[in-house]
Amino acid sequence: MALIDNLFKGWGSGFLVGVGAAAVAPQVFPGLGSAVRPVAKAVIKGALAVADAVKEATAEAQEQISDLVAEVREESYHTPGDGNGAKKPAARR
């Protein structure tokens, strides 16, 4: 999660300024609202697409890590035993 936190670090104030400007713009420039609306919709669609892609990539990575953990646990559980073919469970932490 540190990677994602660092990616969006420092966006807070700029984002708030942008939201504030978008809220005030229709009152200051009434004709500009109809021209900006399609651009705002496109930006929101893009942000939603990126959010969905990040969620999907995160879920895939989590599934792969979970599979690896299960595989390692299975392998560590079936460690070679005392030489007669018996398996002994590995020590759990």
C-alpha positions as CSV (number, residue, x, y, z in Angstrom):
1,M,0.0,0.0,0.0
2,A,3.0,2.3,0.4
3,L,3.4,2.4,-3.3
4,I,-0.2,3.6,-3.8
5,D,0.1,6.1,-0.9
6,N,3.3,7.6,-2.5
7,L,1.6,7.7,-5.9
8,F,-1.2,10.0,-4.6
9,K,0.9,11.9,-2.0
10,G,0.4,15.6,-2.4
11,W,-2.7,15.5,-4.5
12,G,-5.0,16.7,-1.6
13,S,-4.6,20.4,-1.9
14,G,-4.6,20.5,-5.7
15,F,-7.6,18.3,-5.8
16,L,-9.5,20.5,-3.4
17,V,-8.6,23.6,-5.4
18,G,-9.8,21.9,-8.6
19,V,-13.1,20.9,-6.9
20,G,-13.6,24.4,-5.6
21,A,-12.9,26.0,-9.0
22,A,-15.4,23.6,-10.6
23,A,-18.0,24.5,-8.1
24,V,-17.5,28.3,-8.5
25,A,-17.0,28.3,-12.3
26,P,-20.6,28.1,-13.3
27,Q,-21.5,31.2,-11.2
28,V,-18.5,33.2,-12.5
29,F,-18.7,32.1,-16.2
30,P,-22.3,31.0,-16.9
31,G,-21.7,30.1,-20.6
32,L,-18.6,28.0,-19.7
33,G,-20.6,25.4,-17.8
34,S,-22.1,23.8,-20.9
35,A,-18.7,23.6,-22.5
36,V,-16.9,22.2,-19.5
37,R,-19.5,19.5,-18.7
38,P,-18.4,17.0,-21.4
39,V,-14.8,17.5,-20.4
40,A,-15.7,16.9,-16.7
41,K,-17.6,13.8,-17.6
42,A,-14.7,12.4,-19.7
43,V,-12.3,13.0,-16.7
44,I,-14.7,11.3,-14.3
45,K,-15.1,8.3,-16.8
46,G,-11.3,8.1,-17.0
47,A,-10.9,8.2,-13.2
48,L,-13.5,5.4,-12.8
49,A,-11.7,3.3,-15.5
50,V,-8.4,3.8,-13.7
51,A,-10.0,2.9,-10.3
52,D,-11.5,-0.3,-11.8
53,A,-8.2,-1.3,-13.3
54,V,-6.4,-0.7,-10.0
55,K,-9.0,-2.8,-8.1
56,E,-8.7,-5.6,-10.7
57,A,-4.9,-5.6,-10.6
58,T,-4.9,-5.5,-6.8
59,A,-7.3,-8.5,-6.6
60,E,-5.2,-10.4,-9.1
61,A,-2.0,-9.7,-7.1
62,Q,-3.7,-10.7,-3.9
63,E,-4.9,-14.0,-5.4
64,Q,-1.5,-14.8,-6.7
65,I,0.1,-14.1,-3.3
66,S,-2.6,-16.1,-1.5
67,D,-1.9,-19.0,-3.9
68,L,1.9,-18.8,-3.2
69,V,1.3,-18.7,0.5
70,A,-0.9,-21.8,0.3
71,E,1.7,-23.6,-1.8
72,V,4.5,-22.8,0.6
73,R,2.4,-23.8,3.6
74,E,1.6,-27.1,1.9
75,E,5.2,-27.7,1.0
76,S,6.4,-26.8,4.5
77,Y,3.8,-29.1,6.0
78,H,5.1,-32.1,4.0
79,T,8.7,-31.9,4.8
80,P,10.8,-35.0,4.7
81,G,10.3,-37.1,7.8
82,D,12.6,-39.5,9.6
83,G,13.7,-41.4,6.5
84,N,11.0,-44.1,6.5
85,G,8.6,-42.1,4.3
86,A,6.7,-40.6,7.2
87,K,5.9,-37.0,6.9
88,K,6.1,-34.7,9.9
89,P,4.4,-31.3,10.2
90,A,6.7,-28.3,10.2
91,A,6.8,-26.1,13.3
92,R,4.2,-23.3,13.1
93,R,5.0,-19.8,14.2
